[in-house]
């Protein structure tokens, strides 16, 4: 996994809020956009950044695209951070 892409995606507060929203379950772009005061194009940009970082995935159902949190990437980041911290008792 490319941590640089993930950390860059996580650096933006809008993208972090999108991840928090998706923690509750999958949502459409419109549902996500309803939580922000910005254009649909701006939300799409943020969703694309999160997809490229593999932090979210998308699933098409009829005329809608639903986004969900990719917890496996989050777990990889957390594992790396815990490993980086190391054993503080040494």
C-alpha positions as CSV (number, residue, x, y, z in Angstrom):
1,X,0.0,0.0,0.0
2,X,1.2,3.5,-0.8
3,X,0.9,5.3,2.6
4,X,1.7,8.6,0.9
5,X,-1.6,8.5,-1.0
6,X,-3.5,7.5,2.1
7,X,-2.0,10.2,4.3
8,X,-2.5,12.8,1.7
9,X,-6.2,11.9,1.4
10,X,-6.5,11.9,5.2
11,X,-5.0,15.3,5.5
12,X,-8.1,17.1,4.3
13,X,-10.9,17.7,6.9
14,X,-13.7,17.3,4.4
15,X,-12.4,13.8,3.4
16,X,-12.0,12.9,7.1
17,X,-15.6,13.9,7.7
18,X,-16.7,11.8,4.7
19,X,-14.9,8.8,6.2
20,X,-16.7,9.5,9.5
21,X,-20.1,9.5,7.7
22,X,-19.3,6.2,5.9
23,X,-18.5,4.6,9.3
24,X,-22.2,4.3,9.8
25,X,-22.7,2.4,6.5
26,X,-22.8,2.9,2.7
27,X,-24.1,6.2,1.3
28,X,-24.8,7.6,-2.1
29,X,-22.9,10.7,-3.3
30,X,-26.1,12.8,-2.8
31,X,-26.5,11.6,0.8
32,X,-22.8,12.5,1.4
33,X,-23.2,15.9,-0.2
34,X,-26.2,16.7,1.9
35,X,-23.8,17.0,4.9
36,X,-21.7,19.7,3.2
37,X,-22.2,23.2,1.9
38,X,-20.3,22.6,-1.4
39,X,-21.0,21.6,-5.0
40,X,-21.6,18.1,-6.1
41,X,-18.5,18.4,-8.3
42,X,-16.4,19.2,-5.2
43,X,-17.8,16.2,-3.3
44,X,-17.0,14.1,-6.4
45,X,-13.4,15.3,-6.3
46,X,-13.1,14.3,-2.6
47,X,-14.7,11.0,-3.3
48,X,-12.2,10.3,-6.1
49,X,-9.2,11.2,-3.9
50,X,-10.5,8.7,-1.3
51,X,-11.1,6.0,-3.9
52,X,-7.6,6.5,-5.3
53,X,-6.2,6.0,-1.8
54,X,-8.3,2.9,-1.4
55,X,-9.9,4.3,1.7
56,X,-13.4,3.9,0.2
57,X,-15.0,1.6,-2.4
58,X,-18.0,2.1,-4.7
59,X,-20.8,-0.2,-5.7
60,X,-23.2,0.6,-8.5
61,X,-26.9,-0.2,-7.9
62,X,-29.3,0.8,-10.7
63,X,-28.9,4.6,-11.2
64,X,-26.9,5.2,-8.0
65,X,-23.3,4.7,-6.8
66,X,-22.9,3.8,-3.2
67,X,-19.7,4.4,-1.3
68,X,-18.5,2.5,1.7
69,X,-15.5,2.6,4.0
70,X,-12.6,0.2,3.1
71,X,-11.7,-0.9,6.6
72,X,-8.8,-3.1,5.5
73,X,-6.8,-0.1,4.4
74,X,-7.6,1.6,7.7
75,X,-6.4,-1.5,9.6
76,X,-3.2,-1.5,7.6
77,X,-2.5,2.1,8.5
78,X,-3.3,1.4,12.2
79,X,-1.1,-1.6,12.2
80,X,1.8,0.4,10.7
81,X,1.3,3.2,13.3
82,X,1.2,0.8,16.2
83,X,4.4,-0.9,14.9
84,X,6.0,2.6,14.5
85,X,5.2,3.4,18.1
86,X,6.9,0.2,19.2
87,X,7.1,-1.0,22.7
88,X,7.6,2.0,25.0
89,X,8.6,-0.1,28.0
90,X,12.0,-0.9,26.6
